Amino acid sequence: MSRRIAAIAPSATLAVDAQAKAMKAAGEDVIGFGAGEPDFATPDHIVEAAVAACRDPLNHRYTPAGGLPELRAAIATKTRRDSGYEVGSDQVLVTNGGKHAVYNAFAALLDPGDEVLLPAPYWTTYPEPIRLAGGVPVPLLTDETTGFRVTVDQLEAARTPDTKAMVFVSPSNPTGAVYPRDEIEAIGRWAAEAGIWVVTDEIYEHLTYDHHEFHSMPVLVPELADRCLVLNGVAKTYAMTGWRVGWMVGPTDVVKAAANLQSHQTSNVANVSQRATLAAVSGGLEDVARMREAFERRGQRMHDMLNAIPGVTAMRPEGAFYAFPSFRAVLERGEVAGTPVRTTVELAEVILEQAKVAIVPGEAFAAPGYARLSFALGDDDLGEGIGRIDELLSR
């Protein structure tokens, strides 16, 4: 096996979700907070568009590797509608899910030895495609004292002559943090002045709560547009994780290069999924608003329940659908229910074995002492799952 591939760490979030589902299949009553996956069904009009697409012989054939022309145009229109970012269809590449967009972005940008500034906690996938492209991820640690937000001073202190790019995510996976407008502007101006590329993941753009708002960096800092790649997809907004459609928006030369790569990797994204996505991005946002309302209610409930557990503290979720509580006070006890526990990896194992609840330990996100819990699950399971954790940790 090649050293590159052997060095890849498996997705911790998918691993936890798979373990929870396997235990359920074996008859165990497991509640999973692992996967970042809405529990809602894909809206009916999107499904009907896919059904119609299945019956159209035009969709039974190869189509352009970069995406259906009408879908690329619709994504450009949707981008303008939702974020105010004016782009053309030739600046859009349709990919096999958001992860594929992440991979293509770093493959298109990085040469061996290029450094990528990566604010932490970060989504577990980001470091792997950076390394596969020959790049070097440079984690920048944050915590709840800064709202899990990186500062310009941190970025500047980490910058070297080898710094090629930075990753920016708001709303954040795994922390649920949302950057305010002025901080996004400051970071964008710093990147523009430093000549650094920004890869910004906007897949949670519609999921913000309370007074927090989403802002697209290249809209606030237009001079950054020539060095900015915007990543997005339908998975979270439209409850379409299984349909596997994402996209990259950026300068035409980078998008063309990434499309050339994709022409050899995968050819076109499945046409039925593209037609479903066309219906999603061309339609209204009523279903999105309904799901967002449910996520906000669940996030508030999870926040309140977690903070009532002795030794657990959690920041109120500002966006996405994750709580990111600290279990450091629990770890300081050294044991849980008679079992030695020193790390959140060990704590997650005890919680799964004894409470039958699956959480993702913070080590997966470069944040030991924390854990990620998704609140994209039913209200009954949410209450039961947090209640089980409370009962276990209160013994």
N, C-alpha and C positions, 0 to 999 in steps of 0.2 A: 504494500500500500504506500502511496506517496506520503511524504512527510507533511505536505500541506494539508491533505485531507485527513490524515490521522490526527492532526492537531486541532481539528474543529471540535468545539464543545457542542453537545446536543442542545437544542432549545429547552431550557429549564421549564418554561411555562407549558410547552407541549408535553414534556415528560411528566410533569405533575398531573396534567389533565388526563393523559393516557393511563397513568397509574390509577387515578380515581375512577375512570370509566371501567378499567379492568376489574377493580374491586367490586364495582356495582354489578358488572356482568356476572361475577361469581356469587352474587346474592348478598353482598354486604351493603349496609345502609350508609353510604358515603355521600357527603356533601362537598362539592368541589368549588373552591374559590380561585382555582388556578387559571383557567383560560380567560383571555380577554375577548369574550364572544357573547354578543347580545343573545338573550334567551327568546327574543321575539322571532316570529316567522318573517321571512322576506315578504314585503307588501304584495298584495294580490296582483296589482297591475303590472308589476315587474315579472312575476311568475307567468302571467298570461302572455306577456311579450316573448318570453322564452319558449312557451308552448308553441306559439305561432312560428317562431324562428325554426323550431325543430322540423316543421312541416314544409319549410321553404327550401327547395333544392339548392338555392344559391348559397345557403349556409353549410352545405355538405362538402364544400370545396375549400381549397386554400384561399386566403385573402391576404392583403398586404401585411408584412411582418410587424410593421409599426402600429397597426390598428386600423379598423374600418374608418375610411375618411369621414363618414358622417358622425362616428363616435368621437373622433379627435376634434372635430368642429364643435360638437356638443359639450365636450369637456372644457374647451376654451371658453365657450359661452357660460357654462356653469362656474368656472373659475372667476370670471368677471362678475357674475351675479353674487357669488357667496363671499368673495374676499376683496373685490375691486381691482384685481390684478388683470391688466389687459394683455392678453397673449393671443397669438395666432395658432391655427391648427397645426402648422408646421413646427411648433414648439412643444408638441404633445407626443409622447410615446406611451402606448397602451401596453401594460405588462401583465404577467401572470401573477397577480396579487401584489400587495404592497412590498413584500419581501423581495420580490424580483426587481422592483423599482430601486430598492436600496442597493441590491447587488449591482445592477447596471450602472447606478450613479457612481459608485466607487470604482468599478472597473473602468469606466470612461474617464475618470479624473486622475487616478493615482498611478504613479510610477513607484518602483521599489524604493523604500526609504522615506517616502513622503509621510509626514505626520498629520494626524487628524485629531483636533481637540474635541474631546468627548465628555461633556458635562455628565457627572454621575450623581445620583443613580441613573442608569441608562437602561433602555430596553435591551434584553439579553442578546438580540440578534446583531446589533450594530457593530460590535468589534470583529465579528467573524468575516463578513465580506471586506472589511478594511484590510484585515490580514491576508485574505485570499488574493487581494489585488496587490499585495506586496507592501501595503502601507503599515503605519505604526499608530495604533490608537493611543492617545494621551489622555487618560482620565483626569477630570477636574472635579474634586469631591465637593459636594454641598450637603447640607442637612437642614433640619427643620428651623434652625435659627435664622437662616436666610430664605426660608420658604422653599427650599430645594431649588433655588435659582442661582445660576452662575453670575459672576460680576465681570465687568470689563477689566478690572484690575487683575482678577484671576486669569482671564484669557491672555492679557498682555504679558503677565509673568510667565505663562507657559509657552508663549510664542518663541520659536527659534527660526533660523534660516530655512529649516526643513519643513516648516508648517505650511501645508497646502490648503487645508480646509478645516471647517468646524461643523459639528452637528448641532442643530437647534431644533427643539421640540416643545411646542406649547399649543394646546394642553399636553401635559407630560404623561407618558407611560414610562415608569411605574408609579410616579408620585402623585399624579393628579394636580400638579402645580400649573398655574397659568401666569405667564409673565405680563405685567402691565405695559401699556403702550410705550411709556418713556424708556423703560429698560430695553424693550425690543429695538426701539430707534437707536439707542446708545450702542447696543451690540452690533447692529447693522452698520452704523457709521464707522465703528472701529474696524469691522471686517473690510469694509470698502476702502478705508484709508490704508489698511495694511496689505491690501491686495490678496485677501484670503477668500477662497470659495466658501459659501455657506450651503450646506445640504439641510433643508428645513422640511421636517415631516409634519404635514398638516392634516393627518387622517382623522384627528379628533376635533376638527374645526367647529363642528356644530354642537359639541358637548361641553358647554361651560355653564356655571351655576352662580347663583346670587348675583353680585355686581360685576363678576369677572367676564371679560370679553376676549374673543379671539381677534388677533391682528396678524396679517400676513407681512412678513419682514420686507419683501421687495416692494410692497405697496407703500410702507412707511419710509423706506430708504430706496427710492427709485434708482439711484446710482449704483446700487448693488446688483441690479437685474442681470447684468452681463456676467456675473460670477455667482449666480444663485440657481440651485436646482430645488424645485418644490416637488415633494412626493405626496401622493394622496391615493385614495381608493374608495371603493364602495363598501368595504367589509363592515366598518363600525357604524357609519351613518345610516345605511340602509339594511342592516342585519343581513349581510351577504358574505359572511366569512367563507362559506363553502364554494362560492361562485368563482373565486380567484381572479379578480380583476383589480388592478391598480394602475397608476400612471406616474410618469415623470413629466414635469414642465420645466423648460429651461432654454438657454440659447440654442439656436437652430443647429449650430455645428456640433454641439455636444449631443443633442437629441438625435441627430443623424448618425453620429458615431455609435451611440448606444443602440439605435435601431439596426445598424449593420451587425453589431454583436448579437443582437436578439435573432436576427435572420439565420444565424448559425446555431444558436442555442435551442430555440423552441419554434421558430417560424411564428405564425400568428397565434394570439390568444384564441381559445375556443370561441367560435362565432356565436353560438347560442348564448354564452356568457356575455359576449360583447353586446348582443342585441338586448339582453336583459339590462345591462348597464346603461345602454342608450335610453331605455325607458326610465331608469332610475334618475339619471342626471338631468333628463329633459322634463321630468315631472315636478310637481310641487313638493313642499317640505312639510306637509301636514302630518304624515306618518313619522317623520323625523322629530317633529315637535312633541308628538305623543310619547315617543320613546324617551326623549330627553327629559320630559316631565317625570316619568317613572324612575329614570336613573337618578335624578336629583333627589327625589324622595328617598330612594333606597340608600343613596350615599349619606344623606343626613342621618338616617337611622343607623347605618353601620358605624358612622363616626361616634354617635352617642353611645352605642352599645360597647364599642371597643374601649372608649375612655372610661367606662364604668368598671372595667376589669382591672383588678389590682396589678400594678406593674406595667400596664399598657398605656401608651399615649399615642394619639393620632391627630394629625393635622386635618382640618376639615377639607374634603375634596373640593377643589375649585373647578375641575374639568375632568374629561375622560370618564372612566368608570372604575377607578381604583382607589382604595384606601391603602396607605403605606405606613402602618403603625410601627412604633419602636417597641421592641420587646427587651431592651437592654436591662431594665430593672428586673425582669423575670430571669434573665440569664445570670444576673448577679447572685441569685439564690443558689445557683449551682445544681439544682435538681428540680424536676417536675414530677409529681406523683410517684416519688421514690426512684425515679430514673435520672442518672447524671445527665445534665444538659449544659453545654458550654457555648454552643453556637446556635444560630437560627436554623442551620441545616439540621442539627440534632433535635432542636425544638419542633421543627416541622414534622420530623419523623415520629416523634412522640405524639403530637397532635393527631397525625394520621392513624397511627396504630391504636391509640387509646380512645380518641374522641371521634374517629372516623370522619375527620374534616381535613381537606387538602388545601394547603396554602403554599405560596412560593417563597422560599427563604431569600432574604436580602442579598446573600452572597451571589446569587444569579445576576444581580443588578449592580455589583460592586458596592454594596451597602450592608455589610454584616451588622447584625443587631436589629434589622428591620425585616418586614415581610410584606409581600403584596397580596392583597385580597381584592378580587374583582367583585363588584356588586351588580354585575350583569347577570343576575339570576333571580328566580322568583322570590317574592316577599317571604313566603313561608320557609323556604330553604335558608334564606338569609338569617332570619331570626333564630331558627333552630341551630344553624351552624355556629353563629357567634355565641349562642347560649351554651353549646357544648364546650367551646373553647373556654368560656368563662367558668363553667363548672370544673373543668380539668385544672385550670391555673389557680383556682381558688381553694383547692384541696390543701 
